[in-house]
Every structure is written in structure tokens, then in C-alpha cells.
Amino acid sequence: MHAGKTIQIFSPSGDPRGVRIAEITTRIVQAVVVPRARLEEAAHRAELCGVGMHYLFGESDAGGFTKTIHRNGRFRYGGICMGRRRS
């Protein structure tokens, strides 16, 4: 049987439908959920300036299917990482 884990979810703006940052409290892993409409707001988050995996979800042009794009590397919005780096 697996031991339970605590997942902490932080909403920087206080809006539960906005940007959300989740982490397992005993690990260094983070997940950042960014609604497409809040992409520019999220570009200023320091959490997105690190190296990581990025998944983009959307509908396919044919309709009816979910389109997924997976990338490794740094998050960039407008060609530059806009967030503040952690020291």
C-alpha cells in the first residue's frame, strides 16, 4: 500500500480559475496551471523561468480531438523569460 502525500495548491491572484501552482510538499516538483487567457500574467511568475516540461492543450483543427504539444526547456513568452529568477 502506498503512503499518502500532501499536495499544496497556491493561487497567486486568489482566483481559483486563474494561475495555480501545485507542489508535493516533500518533493521539489512543481506544476503550474495557466489558463490560456492568463498567459501574459503568468509570464511574470518566477516559477516559470526555470527549466522544465511544458504541455499546451487545445482542440485540433478537425475538431473532436484534444491536441497536445510537449516541450522541454525554459518557458518563454514573447521570446524572453519575463519572471524574476530565484536566487
N, C-alpha and C positions, 0 to 999 in steps of 0.2 A: 504494500500500500504506500502511496506517495504522501509525503508531508505537505501540509497546506502552505501557501505562500500569500504574502500580503502585497497587493498591488495598490500603489498610491497614484491617484489621478489629480493633477493640478490644472485648473482653468485660469490662465493669467488675467483674462478680462472679466471673469466671473460669469460669463455666458456659457452654459453647458453645451450650446451648439457651436461655439467658437473654437479657437485653438485649444487643444488639450494635450498635456504632457503626462505620460504614464510611465511608471517605473516599478520594478520589483524591488522592494526596499533592501533586500540582501544582495543585490547584484548591481553591476554598473551599466546595465542595459536600459535604454530609454526608448519609448515610442512616442512620436509626436504626430497627432492627428490634425490636419489642416484642411478645413473646407475650402473648396476652390475659390469661393467669394472672399476668403480672408487670406489669400496667398501673399498679398503685399504686406499686410500686417504681420504675418508670420516671418517674413524675410528679415525682420529686425530682431528676432529671437536669437540669443547666443547659442541655444541648444541646436540650432540648425547649421551652425558654422563648422561643426566637426565632421569628420569623415564618417560615412555610414551608408546604409542601403536606403534607397528611396523608391517608393511604389506610387504610381499615379494610376488612378482608376477612372474610367469613363465608359460611355456607351460606344459601341462600334458604329461605323457609318452605315452598315447594313441593318442595324437595329436588332434588338433582342438579345445581344451578347454583351458581356462586360469586357471591356478592353483594359489590359493591364500592361504598364510599362515598368520595368525594373531597372534601376541604375545603381551603380556603386560610385562612391566618391563624395565630393562636397556639394552641399545644396547651394545653388546659385540662382538668384533672381535678377534678371536684367544684366547678367554677365558678371556680377560681383557678389560676394558674400557680404551682406549688409549688417549682420548681427555683431554684437560685441563678443570677442573671444574671452573665454575664461582664462585666468592666469594660473 
